[in-house]
C-alpha cells in the first residue's frame, strides 16, 4: 500500500512555502527532511524519496521563490533568507527530530542549518554538495574544459560576451548537463517539471550565470574551517560523474569527523533519479544506523 501524501503551505514572511509529506508525521519514526538544490530549483527530482515513506515520513518543500511556492519580488535573496526558511518549516511542521538531506545548494543550506546550532538532527546526508564555492567553481571549469572543443569554443565565446540566454549557449550548456547533471534516459517527467518550476532570477541572484561564474550572494561562501564542529553522523553521497568531483567530496569527508562516503558508479549530479534503488538503499541504511549511535 502506498503511503498517504499530503501537502500545504507554511507561512514564511507572509508568503507561502509549499510542502509535501509522504507518510504520517507523528507516527513515532524520525522523518526525513530534504532540501533541494538550485538555488531556485524545485523538489521534483526528489520524487523517488517517497519510496522511503513506508519506513518514515518524508518531507519535501519548494524553497520560496520557486516551484509551487510563492514568488515574492520584495525579498533580497541571501543565504540567511533560506536558512530562516528551514527553521520556519521545521517549527511549523513540528519537525523536532529529523534526518536532514541536502543536495547541491540544498547541501550548503543543510550545512548552514547545522552550523547555526540547530538541534534535533539525528543524521545528516550531504548529497552531491560542497563546502567551498570557489573550489566548486574551479572544479566545474575542469569539467567544462574537458567537453568537446567545439562546445568549449561556444561556451568561451558567450561567457566573454555575457550572452547567457543565447540558444547556442544553452545548447552547449546541455552537453555539460548531460555529462554531469543527469545521465539517465530522456525524457524524464521529474526533470521536465523541475525545469517548468525553476526560478532563473533566484539562481542568478544567489549563484550567477552558471556553475563556474559565481557573482551572486553565495560568492565567497566557505565553511571548510567549520566542518570539524559537526558531531552528527554524516553520509556524503554522490555520483561517479558528478559535478561534486573527487576533490570536492574529499573536502567534506576529511573535514567532518564522523562521516562516510558512498559513490554511485553510474550516476552524476542526480543519483536519486539515476540510480534510485541504490540511492534509497544507501540513505535508508545510513539513517537506521545513525539512530543507534
C-alpha positions as CSV (number, residue, x, y, z in Angstrom):
1,X,0.0,0.0,0.0
2,X,1.3,3.4,-0.9
3,X,1.8,5.9,1.9
4,X,-0.6,8.8,2.2
5,X,0.7,12.0,0.6
6,X,-0.5,15.4,1.9
7,X,0.5,19.0,1.1
8,X,0.0,22.5,2.2
9,X,1.8,25.8,2.8
10,X,4.0,27.1,5.6
11,X,3.7,30.8,6.4
12,X,7.1,32.4,5.7
13,X,7.4,36.2,6.0
14,X,3.8,36.4,4.9
15,X,4.3,34.3,1.8
16,X,3.5,30.6,1.2
17,X,6.2,27.9,1.2
18,X,4.7,24.8,-0.3
19,X,5.4,21.5,1.3
20,X,4.5,17.8,0.8
21,X,4.6,15.0,3.4
22,X,4.6,11.3,2.3
23,X,3.6,9.2,5.3
24,X,2.4,10.3,8.7
25,X,4.1,12.9,10.8
26,X,3.7,11.9,14.5
27,X,3.9,8.2,13.6
28,X,6.8,7.7,16.0
29,X,9.5,7.3,13.4
30,X,12.1,10.0,12.7
31,X,11.1,12.0,9.5
32,X,13.5,12.8,6.6
33,X,13.5,16.4,5.6
34,X,15.0,17.0,2.1
35,X,16.4,20.4,0.9
36,X,16.5,20.7,-2.9
37,X,19.3,22.4,-4.9
38,X,19.5,25.3,-7.3
39,X,19.3,27.9,-5.8
40,X,15.9,28.3,-7.5
41,X,15.3,24.7,-8.4
42,X,12.4,22.6,-7.1
43,X,11.6,19.4,-5.1
44,X,10.7,17.3,-8.2
45,X,13.9,15.3,-8.6
46,X,13.3,14.0,-5.0
47,X,10.3,12.1,-6.2
48,X,11.9,8.7,-5.6
49,X,12.3,9.6,-1.9
50,X,8.6,8.8,-1.5
51,X,9.7,5.2,-1.7
52,X,11.0,5.6,1.9
53,X,7.7,6.6,3.3
54,X,6.8,3.1,4.3
55,X,9.6,3.3,6.9
56,X,9.4,7.0,7.9
57,X,7.7,10.3,6.8
58,X,9.4,12.1,4.0
59,X,9.0,15.9,3.9
60,X,9.8,17.9,0.8
61,X,9.3,21.6,0.1
62,X,9.9,24.1,-2.7
63,X,12.0,26.9,-1.4
64,X,10.5,30.4,-1.5
65,X,10.7,31.9,-5.0
66,X,10.4,28.7,-7.0
67,X,8.2,25.7,-7.8
68,X,4.8,25.7,-6.1
69,X,5.8,28.3,-3.5
70,X,5.1,32.0,-3.7
71,X,7.4,34.2,-5.8
72,X,7.8,37.4,-3.9
73,X,9.5,40.3,-5.6
74,X,10.4,42.2,-2.4
75,X,12.9,39.8,-0.9
76,X,16.6,40.4,-1.3
77,X,17.9,36.8,-1.9
78,X,20.6,35.8,0.6
79,X,21.7,32.7,2.3
80,X,20.1,33.9,5.6
81,X,16.7,34.0,3.9
82,X,16.8,30.3,3.1
83,X,18.3,29.4,6.4
84,X,15.4,31.2,8.1
85,X,13.0,29.3,5.9
86,X,14.4,25.9,7.0
87,X,13.8,27.0,10.7
88,X,10.3,28.0,9.8
89,X,9.4,24.8,8.0
90,X,10.7,22.7,11.0
91,X,8.9,24.8,13.5
92,X,5.5,25.0,11.8
93,X,5.5,21.3,10.9
94,X,6.7,20.2,14.3
95,X,9.9,18.6,13.0
96,X,11.7,18.4,16.3
97,X,13.9,15.4,15.5
98,X,14.8,14.7,11.8
99,X,17.2,13.3,9.4
100,X,18.4,16.1,7.2
101,X,19.2,15.6,3.5
102,X,20.5,18.4,1.3
103,X,21.6,18.1,-2.3
104,X,23.9,20.6,-4.1
105,X,22.8,24.1,-2.9
106,X,20.5,22.2,-0.5
107,X,23.6,20.6,1.0
108,X,25.1,24.0,1.5
109,X,21.9,25.0,3.2
110,X,21.9,21.9,5.3
111,X,25.4,22.7,6.5
112,X,24.3,26.3,7.3
113,X,21.4,24.9,9.3
114,X,23.6,22.5,11.3
115,X,26.4,25.1,11.9
116,X,23.8,27.6,13.1
117,X,23.3,25.4,16.1
118,X,20.1,23.7,15.1
119,X,19.1,20.9,17.3
120,X,17.4,17.5,16.8
121,X,19.3,16.4,13.8
122,X,19.9,12.7,14.1
123,X,21.6,12.1,10.8
124,X,23.0,14.4,8.1
125,X,23.0,13.4,4.4
126,X,25.1,15.6,2.1
127,X,24.2,14.7,-1.4
128,X,26.4,15.9,-4.3
129,X,27.3,19.1,-2.5
130,X,30.2,21.2,-1.3
131,X,31.9,23.1,1.5
132,X,33.6,25.9,-0.5
133,X,32.1,27.6,-3.6
134,X,35.5,28.7,-5.0
135,X,36.6,25.0,-5.1
136,X,33.3,24.2,-6.7
137,X,33.7,26.8,-9.4
138,X,37.3,25.7,-10.1
139,X,36.2,22.1,-10.5
140,X,33.4,23.0,-12.8
141,X,35.9,24.7,-15.0
142,X,37.9,21.5,-15.2
143,X,34.7,19.6,-16.2
144,X,33.7,22.3,-18.7
145,X,37.1,22.4,-20.4
146,X,37.1,18.6,-20.8
147,X,34.0,18.9,-23.1
148,X,34.4,18.6,-26.9
149,X,36.5,21.5,-28.3
150,X,33.6,22.9,-30.4
151,X,31.4,23.0,-27.3
152,X,34.1,24.7,-25.2
153,X,34.5,27.3,-28.0
154,X,30.8,28.2,-27.8
155,X,30.9,28.5,-24.0
156,X,34.1,30.6,-24.2
157,X,32.6,33.0,-26.7
158,X,29.3,33.5,-24.9
159,X,30.9,33.7,-21.4
160,X,33.1,36.5,-22.7
161,X,30.1,38.3,-24.2
162,X,27.8,37.6,-21.3
163,X,25.1,36.2,-23.7
164,X,24.0,33.5,-21.4
165,X,20.4,33.4,-22.8
166,X,21.5,32.8,-26.4
167,X,20.1,29.4,-27.7
168,X,23.5,28.4,-28.9
169,X,24.9,28.9,-25.4
170,X,22.0,26.9,-23.9
171,X,22.7,24.0,-26.3
172,X,26.3,23.9,-25.3
173,X,25.4,24.0,-21.6
174,X,23.2,21.0,-22.2
175,X,26.2,19.0,-23.2
176,X,27.8,19.7,-19.8
177,X,24.5,18.9,-18.1
178,X,24.1,15.6,-20.0
179,X,27.5,14.5,-18.7
180,X,27.5,15.8,-15.2
181,X,23.9,16.6,-14.0
182,X,21.7,13.7,-15.3
183,X,22.9,10.8,-17.4
184,X,19.8,8.7,-17.4
185,X,17.1,8.1,-20.1
186,X,15.2,11.0,-21.6
187,X,12.6,12.4,-21.3
188,X,12.2,12.3,-17.5
189,X,9.0,13.8,-16.0
190,X,10.6,14.9,-12.8
191,X,13.2,17.0,-14.7
192,X,10.6,18.4,-17.0
193,X,8.5,19.6,-14.1
194,X,11.7,20.9,-12.3
195,X,12.5,22.9,-15.4
196,X,9.0,24.4,-15.6
197,X,9.1,25.4,-11.9
198,X,12.7,26.6,-11.8
199,X,13.4,30.3,-10.9
200,X,16.2,31.6,-13.0
201,X,16.1,35.0,-11.2
202,X,16.7,33.4,-7.9
203,X,19.6,31.3,-9.3
204,X,21.3,34.3,-10.8
205,X,20.8,36.4,-7.7
206,X,22.2,33.7,-5.5
207,X,24.7,31.9,-7.8
208,X,25.4,33.8,-11.0
209,X,25.0,32.9,-14.7
210,X,26.5,29.4,-14.4
211,X,28.3,27.0,-12.2
212,X,31.8,28.4,-12.8
213,X,31.0,32.1,-12.6
214,X,30.0,33.0,-9.1
215,X,28.7,36.6,-8.9
216,X,25.6,36.2,-6.6
217,X,25.0,36.1,-2.8
218,X,27.0,32.9,-2.3
219,X,30.2,34.4,-3.7
220,X,33.0,33.6,-1.3
221,X,30.9,31.0,0.7
222,X,33.2,28.7,2.6
223,X,32.6,26.5,5.7
224,X,35.7,24.3,5.4
225,X,37.2,25.5,8.6
226,X,33.9,24.8,10.5
227,X,33.3,21.2,9.3
228,X,35.1,19.9,12.3
229,X,32.3,21.3,14.5
230,X,29.8,18.8,13.1
231,X,29.3,16.0,15.5
232,X,26.3,14.4,13.8
233,X,26.6,11.1,11.9
234,X,27.1,12.2,8.3
235,X,26.8,10.5,4.9
236,X,28.4,12.0,1.8
237,X,26.7,10.5,-1.3
238,X,27.4,11.4,-4.9
239,X,27.7,10.0,-8.4
240,X,31.0,9.0,-10.1
241,X,30.4,11.5,-12.9
242,X,29.1,14.2,-10.5
243,X,29.6,17.9,-10.5
244,X,30.7,17.1,-7.0
245,X,34.1,15.8,-8.0
246,X,36.6,13.8,-6.0
247,X,38.4,16.8,-4.5
248,X,35.1,18.5,-3.5
249,X,33.8,15.3,-1.8
250,X,37.2,14.7,-0.2
251,X,37.0,18.2,1.5
252,X,33.7,17.1,3.1
253,X,34.7,13.6,4.1
254,X,38.1,14.6,5.6
255,X,36.6,17.7,7.2
256,X,33.6,16.1,9.1
257,X,34.8,13.8,11.9
258,X,32.0,11.2,11.8
259,X,31.4,10.9,8.1
260,X,31.4,8.2,5.4
261,X,31.1,8.3,1.7
262,X,29.0,6.4,-0.9
263,X,29.8,6.8,-4.6
264,X,27.2,5.5,-7.1
265,X,29.1,4.5,-10.2
266,X,26.5,5.1,-12.9
267,X,25.3,8.5,-11.7
268,X,26.2,12.1,-12.0
269,X,24.6,15.0,-10.0
270,X,21.1,13.5,-9.6
271,X,21.8,9.9,-8.3
272,X,18.3,10.0,-6.6
273,X,17.0,9.8,-10.2
274,X,19.8,8.0,-11.9
275,X,20.2,5.1,-9.5
276,X,17.1,5.4,-7.4
277,X,17.2,1.9,-5.8
278,X,20.8,2.1,-4.8
279,X,20.4,5.7,-3.5
280,X,17.4,4.9,-1.4
281,X,19.1,1.8,0.0
282,X,22.2,3.8,0.9
283,X,20.4,6.5,2.8
284,X,17.9,4.2,4.4
285,X,20.8,2.1,5.8
286,X,22.6,5.2,7.0
287,X,19.5,6.6,8.8
288,X,18.8,3.4,10.6
289,X,22.4,3.1,11.7
290,X,22.5,6.8,12.8
291,X,19.5,6.2,15.1
292,X,21.6,3.6,17.0
293,X,24.6,5.9,17.6
